[in-house]
Amino acid sequence: MRPAHTGLAVLVAALWGVNFVVIDIGLAHFPPLLFCALRFLFAAFPAVLLVGRPAVPWRWVIGVGLALGVGKFGLLFVGMDAGMPAGLSSLVLQVQAVFTALIACVFLGERPGRVRVAGMAVALAGIAVAAVDEGGSGPLGAFALVLVAAAFWGVSNVLTRKAAPDAPFTFMVWSSAVPVLPLLALSLLFEGPARDAAALTALDLPGVAAIGFVALVTTLFGFGVWSRLLRRYDASTVAPYSLLVPVFGMSSAALFLHEDVTPLRWCAAGLLVTGVALASTPKRRARAPRHPGSGAAPLTPHAPHRAETPPSAEAPPDPELTPTR
């Protein structure tokens, strides 16, 4: 990639990593489900009035909106509110690559190659190490919630793959509108009207800044830039930069929230990042057979010569390599 675009990829990864610190700050001002609802409310409106309707069936918009908004982010916010550290959350969520591959294998019939299987095994070993570390210092229930959130992220990746939107940014904006009402309803049911009203009436500048950052900076700006990079470069070129997210997440949590990063947690991070990198490796395309003794593939005598497929006609980037924040 060009140096400027490399800088943008690193910037987005940094914003997505710091986002976990901002979520932790926001949870000090709002109940988790209400905070999540506000995040998607301001990510969707007024953007839905400006981008036009998505050119995909509504079932995919609704499915991704519920899986990503209610499933992934709802459980992530609840898990962090229950005591899951911000830095560790940024790390554990990366196991979504494993869940994506497993769900795609079951429902789409996609067979992962040996490298991907090895990557999944390494990533799961990292999750086991992280669970042991968290079990000695924090609530395992909160850890489990974030792990289930990663599984819902995998579901949303597979649904996005099925939807194959031509305009990912428009699709993301409309999908962000879907979870607003369900999250508000769940907040009223489980967190209570009194708690929600108290949080809204006590709204202050840090609370507003937290909502603005998670909705506008990491969602609209971050995903918008990421989508543009994926349109310009192959997914295999852009996706590896997402592995920097837990690096920025853990380091910013240690810097701003004074979270301890134990040797066991560094070990888990190394295993998880390595495993996700392997699990996200694109499959190699089979090469055409070569004629013995010659340096080129033989031409079929009775078949007309066909020109190479232009780059613009290639298949779209693999959505499982496209993180959504």
BADRENLO-523009 format. One record per atom (N, C-alpha, C): x, y, z. Coordinates in steps of 0.05 Angstrom, whole numbers, padded with zeros to 5 digits, always signed. Atoms other than C-alpha are relative to their C-alpha. Example, Ala and Ser with C-alpha at 12.3 -4.5 7.8 and 13.67 -1.06 7.14 Angstrom:
<recs>
+00018-00024+00000/+00246-00090+00156/+00018+00024+00000/-00016-00024-00001/+00273-00021+00143/-00015+00022+00014/
</recs>
This chain:
<recs>
+00017-00024+00000/+00000+00000+00000/+00018+00025+00000/-00014-00025-00002/+00020+00072-00008/+00004+00008+00029/-00005-00007-00028/+00051+00102+00055/-00024+00014+00014/+00023-00014-00011/-00009+00148+00065/-00023-00019+00008/+00021+00020-00005/-00057+00089+00061/+00008-00019+00023/-00010+00016-00023/-00013+00048+00108/-00005+00015+00026/+00005-00016-00023/-00018+00105+00157/-00029+00001+00008/+00029+00001-00006/-00094+00106+00151/-00008-00027+00012/+00006+00026-00011/-00097+00031+00164/+00008-00002+00029/-00010+00000-00027/-00055+00038+00226/-00016+00018+00018/+00017-00018-00016/-00096+00098+00249/-00027-00012+00007/+00026+00012-00006/-00161+00060+00243/+00003-00022+00021/-00006+00021-00020/-00131+00001+00281/+00004+00012+00028/-00004-00013-00026/-00109+00049+00336/-00026+00011+00011/+00026-00010-00010/-00178+00081+00340/-00017-00022+00010/+00016+00023-00009/-00211+00013+00345/+00011-00011+00025/-00011+00010-00024/-00162-00007+00399/-00006+00019+00024/+00006-00019-00021/-00171+00057+00440/-00030+00000+00006/+00029+00001-00003/-00246+00048+00430/-00008-00016+00025/+00007+00016-00024/-00246-00004+00486/+00004+00016+00025/-00003-00018-00023/-00219+00047+00535/-00023+00020+00001/+00022-00019+00000/-00273+00096+00513/-00026-00014+00009/+00023+00015-00009/-00326+00042+00523/+00000-00002+00030/-00002+00003-00029/-00300+00031+00593/-00007+00027+00014/+00007-00026-00011/-00306+00106+00606/-00030+00005-00002/+00028-00004+00004/-00376+00108+00577/-00017-00016+00019/+00015+00017-00018/-00399+00051+00621/-00001+00011+00028/+00002-00013-00026/-00384+00094+00681/-00022+00021+00000/+00021-00020+00002/-00438+00142+00656/-00027-00011-00008/+00026+00011+00010/-00491+00096+00625/-00001-00030+00007/+00003+00029-00001/-00520+00027+00637/+00009-00012-00027/-00012+00011+00024/-00489-00020+00585/-00018-00002-00024/+00018+00003+00023/-00550-00034+00542/-00009+00027-00010/+00007-00027+00009/-00571+00039+00541/+00023+00013-00015/-00024-00011+00014/-00500+00060+00522/+00003-00012-00028/-00002+00013+00026/-00500+00009+00466/-00022+00010-00019/+00022-00010+00016/-00568+00034+00441/+00007+00028-00010/-00008-00027+00008/-00542+00106+00441/+00022+00000-00021/-00022+00002+00020/-00480+00085+00403/-00011-00005-00028/+00011+00006+00026/-00521+00056+00346/-00020+00021-00009/+00018-00022+00008/-00573+00112+00348/+00015+00022-00015/-00015-00022+00012/-00520+00164+00333/+00017-00008-00023/-00014+00009+00024/-00484+00120+00284/-00018-00002-00024/+00020+00004+00021/-00548+00110+00244/-00013+00026-00009/+00014-00024+00006/-00581+00178+00248/+00017+00025+00005/+00017-00002+00024/-00580+00223+00210/+00012-00013-00025/-00014+00011+00023/-00534+00182+00165/-00019-00015-00019/+00018+00016+00018/-00591+00137+00140/-00016+00018-00019/+00015-00019+00017/-00624+00200+00111/+00018+00010-00023/-00018-00011+00020/-00562+00215+00069/+00012-00021-00019/-00014+00020+00016/-00537+00148+00042/-00017-00016-00019/+00017+00015+00017/-00598+00120+00008/-00005-00028+00011/+00007+00027-00010/-00628+00050+00016/+00021-00021-00008/-00019+00021+00008/-00584-00012+00016/-00011-00017-00022/+00009+00016+00023/-00586-00053-00048/+00002-00030+00006/+00001+00028-00008/-00595-00119-00011/-00027-00006+00013/+00025+00006-00014/-00656-00155+00017/+00001+00008+00029/+00001-00010-00027/-00679-00128+00084/+00006-00022+00021/-00006+00021-00019/-00671-00196+00117/+00029+00000+00008/-00028+00000-00007/-00596-00189+00113/+00007+00024+00017/-00004-00024-00016/-00597-00118+00140/-00009-00005+00029/+00011+00005-00027/-00640-00140+00199/+00017-00021+00014/-00015+00022-00012/-00600-00204+00211/+00027+00010+00010/-00026-00011-00008/-00533-00168+00212/-00003+00020+00023/+00004-00020-00021/-00561-00111+00254/-00005-00013+00027/+00006+00014-00025/-00587-00159+00307/+00025-00015+00010/-00024+00016-00009/-00525-00204+00308/+00022+00018+00009/-00022-00018-00007/-00476-00146+00309/-00007+00019+00022/+00008-00021-00019/-00514-00094+00349/-00008-00012+00027/+00011+00012-00025/-00552-00136+00400/+00019-00022+00010/-00016+00023-00008/-00509-00199+00400/+00028+00008+00008/-00028-00005-00005/-00438-00175+00393/+00004+00023+00020/-00006-00024-00017/-00438-00104+00422/-00016+00000+00026/+00016+00002-00024/-00495-00116+00471/+00014-00016+00022/-00014+00018-00019/-00458-00174+00504/+00027+00011+00007/-00026-00012-00006/-00391-00139+00498/-00003+00022+00022/+00004-00021-00019/-00417-00078+00536/-00008-00011+00027/+00009+00012-00025/-00452-00121+00588/+00024-00014+00014/-00023+00014-00011/-00389-00164+00597/+00020+00019+00012/-00019-00019-00011/-00344-00103+00606/-00011+00014+00024/+00013-00011-00023/-00394-00073+00654/+00001-00019+00024/-00001+00020-00021/-00391-00138+00693/+00028-00005+00010/-00027+00003-00011/-00316-00133+00702/+00021-00009-00020/-00020+00008+00019/-00282-00155+00638/+00018+00023-00007/-00018-00023+00006/-00220-00111+00628/-00001+00008-00029/+00002-00010+00027/-00219-00067+00567/+00022-00012-00019/-00022+00011+00016/-00151-00091+00542/-00004-00029-00007/+00004+00029+00005/-00168-00165+00549/-00024-00003-00019/+00023+00001+00018/-00235-00152+00515/+00008+00004-00029/-00009-00005+00027/-00200-00124+00454/+00015-00024-00011/-00015+00023+00009/-00158-00187+00451/-00019-00024-00005/+00018+00023+00002/-00213-00239+00463/-00018+00002-00024/+00018-00003+00022/-00258-00210+00410/+00012-00009-00027/-00013+00008+00026/-00206-00227+00356/-00005-00029-00006/+00006+00028+00006/-00226-00300+00363/-00024-00003-00019/+00022+00000+00019/-00284-00280+00318/+00008-00013-00027/-00010+00012+00025/-00240-00304+00260/-00004-00030+00001/+00004+00029-00003/-00245-00375+00288/-00029-00007-00003/+00028+00005+00001/-00320-00371+00298/-00011+00004-00029/+00008-00005+00027/-00328-00342+00228/+00006-00025-00018/-00008+00024+00016/-00290-00401+00197/-00017-00024+00007/+00016+00023-00009/-00329-00452+00238/-00029+00002-00010/+00027-00004+00009/-00397-00422+00222/-00003-00003-00030/+00000+00002+00030/-00380-00415+00148/+00003-00029-00009/-00004+00028+00006/-00358-00488+00148/-00027-00015+00003/+00025+00015-00006/-00425-00512+00178/-00022+00009-00019/+00023-00010+00014/-00474-00467+00141/+00005+00007-00029/-00007-00006+00027/-00437-00449+00077/+00015-00022-00014/-00015+00022+00012/-00399-00513+00066/+00028+00006-00007/-00027-00008+00006/-00332-00478+00065/+00020-00016+00017/-00019+00017-00013/-00275-00525+00082/+00026+00016+00006/-00025-00014-00005/-00217-00490+00118/+00024-00018-00006/-00024+00015+00006/-00148-00511+00095/+00016-00007+00025/-00016+00008-00023/-00094-00540+00140/+00011+00024+00015/-00012-00023-00013/-00063-00472+00154/-00021+00013+00018/+00021-00012-00016/-00130-00444+00177/-00008-00017+00024/+00006+00018-00022/-00144-00505+00220/+00021+00003+00022/-00022-00004-00019/-00076-00497+00252/-00003+00027+00014/+00004-00026-00012/-00090-00423+00263/-00022+00000+00020/+00022+00001-00019/-00156-00438+00297/+00008-00014+00025/-00010+00014-00023/-00122-00487+00343/+00018+00017+00018/-00018-00018-00014/-00069-00436+00362/-00016+00022+00014/+00016-00021-00011/-00121-00382+00373/-00016-00010+00024/+00015+00012-00023/-00163-00428+00418/+00018-00005+00023/-00019+00003-00022/-00101-00443+00458/+00005+00027+00014/-00002-00027-00011/-00093-00368+00467/-00024+00007+00018/+00024-00005-00016/-00165-00363+00492/+00002-00016+00026/-00002+00016-00025/-00152-00419+00542/+00020+00013+00019/-00020-00013-00017/-00090-00383+00568/-00012+00026+00012/+00013-00024-00009/-00130-00318+00573/-00021-00006+00021/+00021+00008-00020/-00186-00354+00611/+00013-00007+00026/-00014+00007-00025/-00136-00382+00661/+00010+00025+00014/-00009-00026-00012/-00107-00312+00671/-00023+00015+00012/+00023-00015-00010/-00175-00280+00679/-00013-00014+00024/+00011+00015-00023/-00199-00336+00725/+00014+00005+00026/-00015-00006-00024/-00145-00318+00773/-00002+00028+00010/+00001-00028-00008/-00160-00244+00775/-00027+00014-00005/+00026-00013+00007/-00231-00230+00749/-00022-00020-00003/+00024+00018+00003/-00301-00258+00737/+00000-00015-00026/+00001+00016+00024/-00303-00315+00688/-00026+00003-00015/+00025-00005+00014/-00376-00299+00673/+00002+00022-00020/-00004-00022+00018/-00356-00233+00643/+00017-00008-00024/-00017+00010+00021/-00302-00268+00603/-00017-00016-00020/+00017+00017+00018/-00354-00317+00576/-00019+00018-00017/+00017-00018+00015/-00400-00259+00555/+00014+00011-00024/-00016-00011+00022/-00345-00228+00513/+00007-00022-00020/-00005+00022+00019/-00329-00296+00483/-00025-00006-00017/+00025+00004+00015/-00402-00305+00463/-00004+00024-00019/+00002-00023+00017/-00400-00234+00435/+00017-00004-00025/-00017+00006+00023/-00342-00257+00390/-00014-00020-00019/+00015+00019+00016/-00386-00315+00367/-00021+00014-00017/+00020-00015+00015/-00441-00267+00347/+00013+00017-00022/-00014-00014+00021/-00390-00226+00309/+00005-00019-00024/-00003+00020+00021/-00375-00290+00270/-00026-00004-00015/+00026+00003+00014/-00449-00298+00255/-00005+00024-00018/+00004-00024+00017/-00453-00226+00229/+00018+00000-00024/-00018+00001+00023/-00392-00238+00185/-00011-00019-00021/+00011+00019+00019/-00425-00299+00153/-00025+00012-00014/+00024-00013+00012/-00491-00261+00143/+00008+00022-00020/-00010-00021+00018/-00452-00203+00112/+00011-00013-00026/-00011+00014+00023/-00418-00253+00066/-00023-00009-00018/+00023+00008+00015/-00486-00279+00044/-00013+00024-00014/+00013-00024+00011/-00513-00208+00034/+00017+00011-00023/-00019-00011+00020/-00451-00187-00007/-00008+00028-00009/+00009-00027+00008/-00469-00113-00006/+00020+00014-00018/-00017-00015+00018/-00443-00070-00062/+00011+00025+00013/-00008-00025-00014/-00440-00009-00016/+00002-00007+00030/-00002+00009-00028/-00412-00034+00051/-00006+00022+00020/+00005-00022-00019/-00416+00035+00084/-00030+00004+00004/+00029-00003-00001/-00490+00042+00067/-00013-00023+00015/+00010+00024-00014/-00503-00029+00091/+00006+00002+00030/-00007-00003-00029/-00467-00014+00157/-00018+00021+00013/+00017-00021-00012/-00507+00050+00169/-00028-00010+00005/+00027+00010-00004/-00574+00016+00158/-00001-00023+00020/-00001+00022-00020/-00553-00045+00199/+00003+00012+00028/-00002-00013-00026/-00536+00004+00255/-00026+00010+00011/+00027-00009-00009/-00608+00028+00256/-00016-00022+00012/+00016+00023-00008/-00635-00042+00268/+00000-00004+00031/-00001+00008-00029/-00611-00055+00341/-00009+00022+00019/+00006-00022-00018/-00632+00013+00369/-00024-00006+00017/+00024+00006-00015/-00703-00005+00389/+00002-00025+00017/-00004+00023-00018/-00687-00076+00413/+00018+00005+00024/-00018-00006-00023/-00630-00050+00456/-00014+00018+00020/+00015-00017-00018/-00674+00005+00485/-00020-00016+00016/+00020+00017-00014/-00728-00047+00501/+00014-00017+00021/-00015+00017-00019/-00677-00093+00534/+00010+00016+00024/-00009-00017-00021/-00649-00035+00573/-00023+00007+00020/+00023-00006-00018/-00718-00016+00600/-00008-00024+00016/+00009+00025-00014/-00732-00089+00617/+00020-00008+00022/-00020+00011-00018/-00666-00107+00651/+00014+00022+00017/-00014-00022-00015/-00635-00040+00672/-00020+00019+00014/+00021-00015-00013/-00700-00005+00689/-00002+00029-00009/+00004-00028+00008/-00731+00062+00669/+00013+00020+00018/-00012-00019-00019/-00706+00096+00732/+00030+00003-00004/-00028-00001+00004/-00634+00078+00720/+00007+00014-00027/-00005-00013+00026/-00638+00099+00647/-00005+00030+00001/+00006-00029-00003/-00671+00165+00664/+00021+00014+00016/-00020-00012-00016/-00620+00179+00717/+00026+00005-00016/-00024-00003+00016/-00563+00168+00668/-00003+00022-00020/+00004-00020+00021/-00594+00213+00615/-00002+00028+00012/+00003-00026-00013/-00611+00269+00664/+00027+00010+00011/-00026-00007-00010/-00540+00267+00691/+00021+00002-00022/-00018+00000+00023/-00510+00271+00621/+00020+00023+00003/-00021-00021-00002/-00443+00309+00622/+00018-00002-00025/-00018-00001+00023/-00387+00325+00573/+00015-00026-00005/-00014+00026+00006/-00347+00260+00583/-00020-00021-00011/+00019+00019+00011/-00411+00220+00571/-00006+00005-00029/+00006-00008+00027/-00427+00258+00508/+00024-00007-00018/-00025+00006+00016/-00354+00251+00484/+00002-00030-00005/-00002+00030+00003/-00357+00175+00496/-00019-00009-00022/+00019+00007+00021/-00420+00169+00454/+00010+00008-00027/-00009-00011+00025/-00391+00213+00400/+00023-00017-00011/-00024+00015+00009/-00326+00173+00397/-00008-00028-00011/+00006+00027+00009/-00357+00103+00393/-00019+00000-00024/+00019-00001+00022/-00412+00125+00344/+00012+00012-00025/-00008-00015+00024/-00379+00175+00298/+00029-00007-00008/-00029+00004+00007/-00303+00163+00303/+00005-00029-00008/-00007+00027+00005/-00297+00088+00308/-00019-00014-00020/+00019+00013+00017/-00361+00069+00271/+00000+00013-00028/+00003-00012+00026/-00373+00119+00215/+00028+00006-00013/-00026-00007+00011/-00302+00146+00205/+00017-00026-00004/-00017+00024+00002/-00266+00080+00220/-00009-00019-00021/+00010+00019+00020/-00310+00035+00179/+00001+00012-00028/-00001-00013+00026/-00314+00087+00123/+00027-00002-00013/-00028+00001+00010/-00238+00090+00116/+00007-00029-00007/-00006+00028+00004/-00232+00014+00122/-00012-00010-00026/+00014+00008+00024/-00283+00004+00067/+00014+00011-00025/-00014-00011+00023/-00246+00051+00020/+00026-00014-00005/-00025+00015+00003/-00181+00014+00033/-00005-00027-00013/+00006+00026+00012/-00214-00052+00017/-00009+00002-00029/+00007-00003+00028/-00241-00024-00048/+00024+00005-00017/-00025-00007+00015/-00171-00001-00068/+00020-00023-00001/-00019+00021-00003/-00131-00061-00044/-00014-00027+00006/+00010+00026-00007/-00140-00136-00035/-00005-00002+00030/+00005+00004-00029/-00170-00158+00031/+00024-00012+00014/-00024+00012-00012/-00107-00199+00044/+00021+00021+00006/-00019-00021-00005/-00068-00134+00042/-00008+00017+00023/+00011-00019-00021/-00113-00093+00088/-00005-00014+00026/+00009+00014-00025/-00139-00145+00138/+00021-00004+00021/-00020+00004-00021/-00072-00159+00173/+00003+00024+00019/-00003-00023-00018/-00073-00088+00201/-00020-00001+00023/+00019+00003-00023/-00133-00107+00244/+00012-00015+00023/-00013+00014-00022/-00086-00151+00284/+00014+00020+00019/-00011-00020-00018/-00059-00086+00313/-00020+00010+00020/+00021-00010-00018/-00126-00073+00347/+00006-00008+00029/-00005+00007-00028/-00111-00114+00410/+00026+00011+00011/-00025-00013-00009/-00040-00085+00412/-00006+00028+00011/+00008-00026-00009/-00069-00015+00416/-00020-00001+00023/+00020+00003-00021/-00126-00039+00460/+00013-00005+00027/-00013+00007-00025/-00082-00071+00513/+00019+00022+00010/-00019-00021-00008/-00029-00016+00512/-00015+00025+00010/+00014-00024-00009/-00080+00041+00517/-00015-00005+00026/+00013+00006-00026/-00117+00005+00573/+00020+00001+00023/-00020-00002-00021/-00052-00002+00611/+00008+00029+00005/-00009-00027-00003/-00035+00071+00598/-00021+00017+00014/+00021-00018-00009/-00102+00104+00612/-00017-00011+00023/+00016+00012-00021/-00138+00054+00657/+00017-00015+00021/-00019+00013-00018/-00076+00026+00692/-00006-00029+00004/+00005+00028-00001/-00095-00045+00675/+00027-00015+00000/-00024+00017+00000/-00042-00097+00691/+00001-00018-00024/-00003+00020+00022/-00015-00137+00632/+00020-00021+00010/-00017+00021-00012/+00011-00201+00663/+00015-00015-00022/-00015+00017+00020/+00062-00247+00629/-00019-00021-00013/+00018+00020+00011/+00006-00298+00621/-00018+00013-00022/+00017-00014+00019/-00036-00246+00585/+00015+00006-00026/-00017-00004+00024/+00022-00229+00538/+00002-00026-00016/-00002+00026+00014/+00028-00303+00523/-00026-00006-00015/+00026+00003+00014/-00047-00306+00507/-00002+00017-00024/+00000-00019+00022/-00039-00245+00463/+00016-00011-00024/-00017+00011+00021/+00018-00277+00424/-00013-00023-00014/+00013+00023+00012/-00020-00342+00413/-00025+00009-00016/+00024-00008+00014/-00085-00307+00394/+00005+00015-00026/-00006-00015+00024/-00055-00258+00345/+00012-00018-00021/-00011+00018+00020/-00014-00312+00312/-00021-00019-00012/+00022+00018+00009/-00074-00359+00309/-00019+00014-00019/+00018-00015+00017/-00119-00305+00280/+00013+00006-00027/-00014-00005+00025/-00067-00287+00228/+00000-00024-00018/+00001+00024+00016/-00063-00359+00205/-00028-00007-00008/+00028+00006+00007/-00139-00369+00208/-00011+00018-00021/+00010-00020+00019/-00148-00307+00165/+00015-00002-00027/-00016+00002+00025/-00099-00330+00111/-00019-00009-00023/+00017+00008+00022/-00135-00332+00044/+00010-00026-00013/-00008+00025+00014/-00137-00398+00006/+00015+00006-00026/-00015-00004+00025/-00087-00405-00051/-00017-00012-00023/+00014+00009+00023/-00118-00411-00119/+00017-00021-00014/-00014+00021+00014/-00100-00474-00158/+00012+00011-00026/-00013-00009+00024/-00050-00461-00213/-00006-00018-00024/+00005+00016+00024/-00061-00484-00284/+00023-00019-00005/-00022+00020+00005/-00022-00547-00303/+00019+00010-00022/-00020-00008+00020/+00042-00534-00341/+00008-00024-00017/-00008+00021+00019/+00065-00573-00402/+00028-00009+00007/-00027+00009-00007/+00125-00617-00386/+00021+00010-00020/-00022-00009+00017/+00189-00587-00412/-00004+00028-00011/+00004-00028+00009/+00159-00518-00425/-00006+00017+00023/+00005-00019-00022/+00151-00456-00382/-00027+00011+00000/+00026-00012+00001/+00079-00442-00400/-00021-00022-00001/+00022+00019+00001/+00011-00477-00394/-00007-00004-00029/+00007+00006+00027/-00010-00511-00458/-00027+00013-00008/+00026-00010+00010/-00066-00481-00501/-00016-00023-00010/+00017+00021+00011/-00125-00526-00517/-00005+00006-00029/+00001-00005+00029/-00126-00534-00593/-00028+00009-00009/+00027-00005+00010/-00202-00531-00600/-00014+00021+00016/+00013-00020-00017/-00216-00478-00547/+00009+00027-00007/-00008-00028+00007/-00217-00404-00564/+00015+00012+00023/-00016-00014-00020/-00166-00361-00528/-00018+00021+00014/+00016-00019-00015/-00199-00321-00472/+00019+00020+00014/-00017-00020-00013/-00170-00256-00446/-00002-00003+00030/+00000+00000-00030/-00151-00249-00373/-00023+00017+00011/+00021-00015-00013/-00205-00226-00326/+00011+00026+00011/-00011-00025-00010/-00194-00152-00311/-00004+00001+00030/+00002-00002-00029/-00182-00133-00238/-00027+00008+00010/+00026-00009-00009/-00249-00099-00234/-00021-00022+00001/+00019+00022+00001/-00284-00165-00248/+00005-00021+00020/-00006+00020-00020/-00253-00203-00191/-00021+00000+00021/+00020+00003-00022/-00295-00228-00133/+00006+00021+00021/-00004-00020-00021/-00306-00177-00077/+00016-00012+00024/-00015+00010-00023/-00263-00181-00014/-00016-00017+00018/+00012+00018-00019/-00278-00236+00036/-00010+00015+00024/+00010-00015-00023/-00324-00205+00089/+00011-00010+00026/-00010+00010-00026/-00294-00250+00143/+00027+00014+00006/-00024-00015-00005/-00230-00209+00134/-00005+00029+00005/+00008-00028-00004/-00269-00144+00143/-00011+00004+00027/+00010-00004-00027/-00275-00126+00216/-00021+00022+00001/+00020-00021-00004/-00335-00085+00238/+00001+00009+00029/-00003-00011-00027/-00330-00040+00298/-00024+00017+00007/
</recs>
